[in-house]
Amino acid sequence: MTIDKHGDIRKIKSRLIIDNKIADNFITDSGDSYKWLWLPSSNAKHLLKMRNSVHVLSNMRNTQPITEEAHMEFLKKYDLLQRIDFILQHQDSGEYVGAMYISLTNHGFEIGKYIGNKNFLGKGLAFPMSNLFIDFIRNNVKEIEKIVAVTKISNFKNINLNFKLGFKIIKSVEEDSWLMELQ
Ligand SMILES: CC(C)(COP(=O)(O)OP(=O)(O)OC[C@H]1O[C@@H](n2cnc3c(N)ncnc32)[C@H](O)[C@@H]1OP(=O)(O)O)[C@@H](O)C(=O)NCCC(=O)NCCS
């Protein structure tokens, strides 16, 4: 991973965590309100239940479930990682909905998203959730100049969603995926 080429976000990330700065809460047309949590402040069991659901794993690079032990190891080194992860929570019920994250990979600063809780799938939540996260990154993490996404060619839903968010397809990568770039 070439930090020189892509910038180092760890300093600003520590600042944002200390200040508990996070993306804006939002209310949908149905009147439901949603808020964000930094991943280290979230409940590990609830988070893993969403992250390990079959429809999420099948669209991830690593299709194996994340164990609690692996998650704890990840948390220990979280501050040192070139990544930012937010969890979305439904305010009234307290249920976890999904997550948005950005991490430095071989392709650059790559965005990821999932709605792991089936109660919240197919309700048009993915667009505002992604848009607010992107706004947050653009406004607060100036070190990230370009946002990319890598999505399986079969993941039509996510490809359409990314188009709606302003991404364009750049090229095919990793045999079965598109590299998309936010314009
Ligand atoms: C991708 C994901 C977040 C979308 O959430 P969702 O609740 O299913 O989608 P929404 O109902 O909010 O729809 C968002 C957009 O997706 C697209 N979409 C939804 N259903 C679709 C379908 N059946 N076919 C094609 N596009 C579709 C549309 O552009 C839609 O916008 P619209 O409502 O204006 O038409 C969710 O399906 C998910 O978590 N999938 C597993 C993880 C994943 O694939 N992550 C992406 C790779 S990191």
Ligand as a Chemical Component Dictionary entry (heavy atoms), coordinates in Angstrom:
data_LIG
# 
_chem_comp.id                   LIG 
_chem_comp.type                 NON-POLYMER 
_chem_comp.pdbx_formal_charge   0 
_chem_comp.three_letter_code    LIG 
# 
loop_
_chem_comp_atom.comp_id 
_chem_comp_atom.atom_id 
_chem_comp_atom.alt_atom_id 
_chem_comp_atom.type_symbol 
_chem_comp_atom.charge 
_chem_comp_atom.model_Cartn_x 
_chem_comp_atom.model_Cartn_y 
_chem_comp_atom.model_Cartn_z 
_chem_comp_atom.pdbx_ordinal 
LIG C1  C1  C 0 -25.995 -2.819 -1.572 1  
LIG C2  C2  C 0 -27.012 -2.584 -0.461 2  
LIG C3  C3  C 0 -26.366 -1.726 0.624  3  
LIG C4  C4  C 0 -28.224 -1.822 -1.056 4  
LIG O1  O1  O 0 -29.186 -1.666 -0.060 5  
LIG P1  P1  P 0 -30.739 -1.943 -0.360 6  
LIG O2  O2  O 0 -31.507 -1.676 0.859  7  
LIG O3  O3  O 0 -30.804 -3.319 -0.917 8  
LIG O4  O4  O 0 -31.022 -0.914 -1.528 9  
LIG P2  P2  P 0 -32.079 0.280  -1.590 10 
LIG O5  O5  O 0 -33.447 -0.259 -1.458 11 
LIG O6  O6  O 0 -31.673 1.370  -0.669 12 
LIG O7  O7  O 0 -31.851 0.737  -3.102 13 
LIG C5  C5  C 0 -30.735 1.511  -3.476 14 
LIG C6  C6  C 0 -30.572 1.566  -4.966 15 
LIG O8  O8  O 0 -30.121 0.277  -5.384 16 
LIG C7  C7  C 0 -30.579 0.058  -6.700 17 
LIG N1  N1  N 0 -31.407 -1.154 -6.674 18 
LIG C8  C8  C 0 -32.241 -1.586 -5.687 19 
LIG N2  N2  N 0 -32.771 -2.758 -6.040 20 
LIG C9  C9  C 0 -32.260 -3.086 -7.230 21 
LIG C10 C10 C 0 -32.403 -4.199 -8.097 22 
LIG N3  N3  N 0 -33.189 -5.227 -7.780 23 
LIG N4  N4  N 0 -31.708 -4.201 -9.260 24 
LIG C11 C11 C 0 -30.893 -3.192 -9.601 25 
LIG N5  N5  N 0 -30.728 -2.113 -8.800 26 
LIG C12 C12 C 0 -31.392 -2.053 -7.649 27 
LIG C13 C13 C 0 -31.350 1.257  -7.126 28 
LIG O9  O9  O 0 -30.519 2.181  -7.789 29 
LIG C14 C14 C 0 -31.809 1.799  -5.800 30 
LIG O10 O10 O 0 -32.129 3.122  -5.905 31 
LIG P3  P3  P 0 -33.714 3.510  -6.151 32 
LIG O11 O11 O 0 -34.420 3.150  -4.873 33 
LIG O12 O12 O 0 -33.682 4.975  -6.419 34 
LIG O13 O13 O 0 -34.166 2.716  -7.313 35 
LIG C15 C15 C 0 -27.535 -3.922 0.150  36 
LIG O14 O14 O 0 -28.205 -4.671 -0.834 37 
LIG C16 C16 C 0 -26.459 -4.780 0.785  38 
LIG O15 O15 O 0 -26.106 -4.593 1.937  39 
LIG N6  N6  N 0 -25.933 -5.771 0.041  40 
LIG C17 C17 C 0 -24.896 -6.681 0.560  41 
LIG C18 C18 C 0 -23.556 -6.001 0.740  42 
LIG C19 C19 C 0 -23.054 -5.371 -0.548 43 
LIG O16 O16 O 0 -23.314 -5.857 -1.642 44 
LIG N7  N7  N 0 -22.283 -4.269 -0.425 45 
LIG C20 C20 C 0 -21.706 -3.597 -1.571 46 
LIG C21 C21 C 0 -20.336 -4.070 -1.887 47 
LIG S1  S1  S 0 -19.185 -3.440 -0.680 48 
# 
loop_
_chem_comp_bond.comp_id 
_chem_comp_bond.atom_id_1 
_chem_comp_bond.atom_id_2 
_chem_comp_bond.value_order 
_chem_comp_bond.pdbx_ordinal 
LIG C1  C2  SING 1  
LIG C2  C3  SING 2  
LIG C2  C4  SING 3  
LIG C2  C15 SING 4  
LIG C4  O1  SING 5  
LIG O1  P1  SING 6  
LIG P1  O2  DOUB 7  
LIG P1  O3  SING 8  
LIG P1  O4  SING 9  
LIG O4  P2  SING 10 
LIG P2  O5  DOUB 11 
LIG P2  O6  SING 12 
LIG P2  O7  SING 13 
LIG O7  C5  SING 14 
LIG C5  C6  SING 15 
LIG C6  O8  SING 16 
LIG C6  C14 SING 17 
LIG O8  C7  SING 18 
LIG C7  N1  SING 19 
LIG C7  C13 SING 20 
LIG N1  C8  SING 21 
LIG N1  C12 SING 22 
LIG C8  N2  DOUB 23 
LIG N2  C9  SING 24 
LIG C9  C10 SING 25 
LIG C9  C12 DOUB 26 
LIG C10 N3  SING 27 
LIG C10 N4  DOUB 28 
LIG N4  C11 SING 29 
LIG C11 N5  DOUB 30 
LIG N5  C12 SING 31 
LIG C13 O9  SING 32 
LIG C13 C14 SING 33 
LIG C14 O10 SING 34 
LIG O10 P3  SING 35 
LIG P3  O11 DOUB 36 
LIG P3  O12 SING 37 
LIG P3  O13 SING 38 
LIG C15 O14 SING 39 
LIG C15 C16 SING 40 
LIG C16 O15 DOUB 41 
LIG C16 N6  SING 42 
LIG N6  C17 SING 43 
LIG C17 C18 SING 44 
LIG C18 C19 SING 45 
LIG C19 O16 DOUB 46 
LIG C19 N7  SING 47 
LIG N7  C20 SING 48 
LIG C20 C21 SING 49 
LIG C21 S1  SING 50 
# 
